[in-house]
Amino acid sequence: MLKLYGYERSPATFRVRIVLGLKGIACEQVAVDLPGDEHKSRAYRRINPQGVVPYLEEGEWGVGQSLAIMEYLDETYPAYPLLPSSPEERALTRQIVNMLACDLHPLASERVHTYLTQHFSLRDPQCDAWYQHWAQETFIALEKVLGSCSGLFCVGDEVTLADCVLIPELYVARRNGVDVTHYPTLLRIFDHCMSLHAFADAAPATSAV
Ligand SMILES: N[C@@H](CCC(=O)N[C@@H](CS)C(=O)NCC(=O)O)C(=O)O
């Protein structure tokens, strides 16, 4: 039985929950209390030395990093593939995934926020401005990228890993007050994805971020 260590409001965990839902994979979910700093505990670091969620276990084996987990699930549960068949569309999918998961998401993580406030005396409004700047910059570029490759979803008319990463990032951005009204393609894809059970059921139950 698969076991996913995660946190309800973590966008990186949200990504993996979407993939589990799309593929109908049974998985035990273990809540790691991020606000209570459980991810920094010695016990959790024995599971994932990086001290972040999500982390996937399967028996004695385990793997961290949401993108690695998502690709592992895509390879081991090949029904409902989440990477397109053409190399061009696969590359575009990875471009979008990397823009969001590698460039934007880390700038808004709790440990970066904590470092900025503790080592550079930034206050919460300055950290919010920092996040909003990088989110807007990413979404402006992404709206242009999607202009040439999107259909019903980010890349064409089938769900890909790009949608599984985009929806949680947009969800968090909206909850954090980022004005997303200038991105009609992003919003259209968001609304379409959230009309599907796998996305809606994976979203955090509580509205607070
Ligand atoms: N690149 C990692 C990011 C993991 C990550 O930053 N997770 C956040 C929750 S979304 C976390 O555990 N934050 C705790 C912290 O920053 O201290 C992934 O995709 O899994």
The ligand as an ORCA input file, in Angstrom:
! r2SCAN-3c Opt
* xyz 0 1
  N      10.400     20.905     -4.649
  C       9.692     20.291     -3.548
  C       9.108     21.381     -2.673
  C       8.627     20.831     -1.365
  C       8.145     21.956     -0.452
  O       8.669     23.074     -0.438
  N       7.120     21.616      0.328
  C       6.589     22.590      1.236
  C       5.072     22.481      1.297
  S       4.346     22.906     -0.247
  C       7.188     22.346      2.604
  O       7.344     21.227      3.023
  N       7.510     23.448      3.272
  C       8.083     23.427      4.567
  C       9.125     24.501      4.699
  O       9.391     25.243      3.749
  O       9.691     24.582      5.798
  C       8.599     19.375     -4.097
  O       8.137     19.623     -5.215
  O       8.235     18.397     -3.433
*
